[in-house]
Amino acid sequence: MRIDDYLSTVGIIKRRTIAKEKADNGLVEVNGRKVKPSYEVKLGDIIVIRGSQPFTAEVLALPTGSVAKDARAGYYRPL
């Protein structure tokens, strides 16, 4: 799953277009490296989002489709 899709699906970022813009502008890092929106997320990845509201999380699971709001917390662990 692409990182821009992952961030929006699990609710870390509200919309995929915003996630894509952040990655395009170098504000998204995975395991210490800046990534493009097409980066394929893997289990155990540490995602860091820089900007006005910085956020760090570990990937716990990859969704296969839409995720209900109350189930989103099971896909990542904030650090």
Order of alpha helices (4+ residues) and beta strands (2+ residues): alpha-alpha-beta-beta-beta-beta-beta
